[in-house]
Amino acid sequence: MDLSFIPFERLPFGAVLAAQPLLALALLAIALSIIGGVVGRIAPAPGAAMRMMGSLGLAGVLVLTIVDVARLNPELDLALPQLGLPKQIVEGDETRVPLGRDGHYWLEATVNGHPERFLVDTGASLTAIAPETALAGGIAKASLRGTIALRTANGAAPAQLASIGELRAGNIVARDLDAVVAPSMQGMNVIGMNFLSRLDSWRVEDGVLILVPHHPQPAATG
């Protein structure tokens, strides 16, 4: 088959690389290092330069991977402004959440005092948390109110109805918030419309999600 007229991104391997830029960069760096080793046998200086560029590329992939993991894990406190990652702030009566590099809004919050990150999903009716979050946030068995079937992209999955005693984010405090504890979340937490509907208003302006509570609370520090 003549593949010369098929766009690269439509090839199976090309589609994978297009969806995984870090993988593509890593493969390119490895290829550059290998080619540099071969060229170095004939021309040492250019070969050494190519190997150095390959090594720098791999180092860059490692740093970006660590930053992405840290962004999703609140216990790895690397989501600092000096790394160029968006950071939510409180301005006046508003909690402002910049758009993440992945195209989503991530809310930094605490579940009964335990820090977590939540993906804001306006298509979700209920707030959903991972079992690890429920455990770390001290959601006791008394707060669990039965089992339901949660619809996911992979079909129905079991989940437990629960109540979060206190969820804080910026200057917002939501108490006795209904939620589902879902093993299918794979460690991710999601803010649903039942949280957003408690606000006085919320909107998006210039790529920033602006949350305005009815009764603004002092923002947590430290």
C-alpha positions as CSV (number, residue, x, y, z in Angstrom):
1,M,0.0,0.0,0.0
2,D,1.3,3.4,-0.9
3,L,1.3,5.5,2.4
4,S,2.8,8.6,0.9
5,F,-0.6,10.4,0.7
6,I,-1.9,9.3,4.2
7,P,-1.4,12.1,6.8
8,F,1.0,11.0,9.6
9,E,-1.6,11.5,12.3
10,R,-4.0,9.1,10.6
11,L,-1.5,6.2,10.9
12,P,-2.0,4.0,14.0
13,F,1.5,4.9,15.4
14,G,1.2,8.5,14.3
15,A,-2.1,8.8,16.2
16,V,-0.5,7.6,19.4
17,L,2.4,10.0,19.1
18,A,0.0,12.9,18.2
19,A,-1.9,12.2,21.4
20,Q,1.2,11.7,23.5
21,P,3.7,14.6,22.8
22,L,6.0,13.6,25.7
23,L,6.3,10.1,24.2
24,A,7.1,11.6,20.8
25,L,9.7,13.9,22.4
26,A,11.3,11.0,24.3
27,L,11.5,8.8,21.1
28,L,13.0,11.7,19.2
29,A,15.6,12.3,21.9
30,I,16.5,8.6,22.0
31,A,16.8,8.5,18.2
32,L,19.0,11.6,18.2
33,S,21.3,10.0,20.8
34,I,21.6,6.8,18.8
35,I,22.3,8.7,15.5
36,G,24.8,10.8,17.4
37,G,26.6,7.7,18.5
38,V,26.9,6.5,14.9
39,V,27.9,9.9,13.6
40,G,30.5,10.2,16.3
41,R,32.5,7.4,14.9
42,I,33.1,9.4,11.8
43,A,32.8,13.0,13.1
44,P,33.3,13.1,16.9
45,A,32.3,16.8,17.4
46,P,28.9,16.7,15.6
47,G,28.2,13.2,17.1
48,A,28.9,14.5,20.6
49,A,26.6,17.5,20.0
50,M,23.8,15.3,18.8
51,R,24.1,13.0,21.9
52,M,24.1,16.0,24.2
53,M,20.9,17.3,22.5
54,G,19.3,13.8,22.9
55,S,20.3,13.8,26.6
56,L,18.8,17.3,27.2
57,G,15.6,16.2,25.4
58,L,15.2,13.2,27.7
59,A,15.9,15.4,30.8
60,G,13.2,17.7,29.6
61,V,10.7,14.9,29.2
62,L,11.5,13.7,32.8
63,V,11.0,17.2,34.2
64,L,7.6,17.7,32.3
65,T,6.5,14.2,33.5
66,I,7.3,15.0,37.1
67,V,5.4,18.4,36.8
68,D,2.3,16.7,35.3
69,V,2.3,14.0,38.0
70,A,2.6,16.7,40.7
71,R,-0.3,18.6,39.2
72,L,-2.6,15.7,39.8
73,N,-1.2,14.8,43.2
74,P,-1.6,17.4,46.0
75,E,0.9,15.6,48.2
76,L,3.6,16.4,45.7
77,D,3.7,20.2,46.2
78,L,5.2,21.2,42.9
79,A,2.4,23.2,41.5
80,L,4.2,26.4,42.2
81,P,3.9,29.7,40.3
82,Q,7.6,29.6,39.5
83,L,7.1,26.4,37.5
84,G,4.6,28.3,35.3
85,L,1.5,26.3,36.4
86,P,-1.8,28.1,36.9
87,K,-2.6,28.8,40.5
88,Q,-6.1,29.6,41.8
89,I,-6.3,32.8,43.8
90,V,-8.9,34.7,45.9
91,E,-9.6,38.3,44.7
92,G,-12.3,40.1,46.7
93,D,-15.3,37.9,46.9
94,E,-14.2,35.7,44.1
95,T,-12.2,32.5,43.8
96,R,-10.4,32.5,40.4
97,V,-9.2,29.3,38.8
98,P,-7.1,29.6,35.6
99,L,-7.4,27.1,32.8
100,G,-5.0,24.2,33.2
101,R,-2.5,23.2,30.5
102,D,-4.7,20.1,29.8
103,G,-7.7,22.3,29.0
104,H,-9.5,21.6,32.3
105,Y,-10.2,23.6,35.4
106,W,-8.6,22.1,38.6
107,L,-9.9,23.3,41.9
108,E,-7.6,23.1,44.9
109,A,-9.8,22.2,47.9
110,T,-9.8,20.3,51.2
111,V,-12.1,17.5,52.2
112,N,-12.6,17.7,55.9
113,G,-9.3,19.4,56.1
114,H,-7.4,17.1,53.8
115,P,-6.0,18.8,50.6
116,E,-7.1,17.4,47.3
117,R,-7.5,18.6,43.7
118,F,-10.8,18.4,41.9
119,L,-11.6,18.5,38.2
120,V,-14.5,20.9,37.6
121,D,-17.1,19.1,35.4
122,T,-20.3,21.0,34.7
123,G,-21.6,17.8,33.0
124,A,-21.6,15.9,36.3
125,S,-24.7,16.1,38.5
126,L,-22.9,15.1,41.7
127,T,-19.5,15.6,43.1
128,A,-17.4,12.4,43.0
129,I,-14.4,11.4,45.0
130,A,-12.0,8.5,44.9
131,P,-11.9,6.0,47.8
132,E,-8.5,7.2,48.7
133,T,-9.9,10.7,49.1
134,A,-12.8,9.5,51.3
135,L,-10.3,7.6,53.5
136,A,-7.9,10.5,53.8
137,G,-10.8,12.9,54.4
138,G,-12.2,10.8,57.2
139,I,-15.5,10.1,55.6
140,A,-16.8,7.5,58.1
141,K,-19.0,4.6,57.3
142,A,-21.9,6.5,58.9
143,S,-21.6,9.0,56.0
144,L,-22.1,6.3,53.4
145,R,-25.7,5.9,52.4
146,G,-26.0,2.9,50.1
147,T,-24.7,1.7,46.7
148,I,-25.6,3.0,43.3
149,A,-24.6,2.3,39.7
150,L,-22.5,5.1,38.3
151,R,-22.6,5.6,34.5
152,T,-19.1,5.9,33.0
153,A,-17.6,5.8,29.5
154,N,-16.8,2.1,30.1
155,G,-20.4,1.2,31.4
156,A,-22.0,1.1,34.8
157,A,-19.7,1.0,37.8
158,P,-20.6,0.6,41.5
159,A,-20.3,3.7,43.7
160,Q,-21.4,4.6,47.2
161,L,-23.5,7.7,48.1
162,A,-21.8,9.7,50.8
163,S,-21.8,13.1,52.5
164,I,-18.7,15.4,52.8
165,G,-18.9,17.2,56.1
166,E,-16.9,20.2,54.8
167,L,-15.4,21.0,51.4
168,R,-13.3,24.2,51.3
169,A,-11.9,25.8,48.2
170,G,-10.5,29.3,48.2
171,N,-13.1,31.5,50.0
172,I,-15.9,28.8,49.5
173,V,-17.1,26.5,52.2
174,A,-19.7,23.8,51.3
175,R,-21.0,21.7,54.3
176,D,-22.8,18.4,54.2
177,L,-22.2,18.1,50.4
178,D,-23.7,15.0,48.7
179,A,-21.0,13.0,46.8
180,V,-20.4,9.6,45.4
181,V,-17.3,7.5,46.4
182,A,-16.4,5.8,43.1
183,P,-13.5,3.3,42.7
184,S,-13.8,3.8,39.0
185,M,-12.5,7.4,39.4
186,Q,-8.9,5.9,39.6
187,G,-7.7,8.4,42.1
188,M,-9.4,11.4,40.5
189,N,-11.9,13.7,42.2
190,V,-14.6,15.7,40.3
191,I,-16.6,18.8,41.3
192,G,-20.2,18.5,40.1
193,M,-23.1,20.8,39.6
194,N,-24.4,20.1,43.2
195,F,-21.4,22.1,44.4
196,L,-21.6,24.9,41.8
197,S,-25.3,25.3,42.3
198,R,-24.6,26.4,45.9
199,L,-22.7,29.4,44.7
200,D,-24.2,32.9,44.2
201,S,-22.7,32.7,40.7
202,W,-20.0,31.2,38.5
203,R,-18.7,32.1,35.1
204,V,-15.7,31.9,32.8
205,E,-13.9,35.0,31.6
206,D,-10.8,35.0,29.5
207,G,-10.0,31.4,30.3
208,V,-10.5,31.9,34.1
209,L,-13.2,30.1,36.1
210,I,-14.7,32.6,38.6
211,L,-16.6,31.3,41.6
212,V,-18.6,33.6,43.7
213,P,-20.1,32.2,47.0
214,H,-23.1,33.6,48.8
215,H,-21.1,34.1,52.0
216,P,-17.3,34.4,51.3
217,Q,-15.1,32.8,53.9
218,P,-11.5,33.7,54.8
219,A,-9.3,31.8,52.4
220,A,-7.1,29.1,53.9
221,T,-3.4,29.9,54.2
222,G,-0.3,27.8,54.6
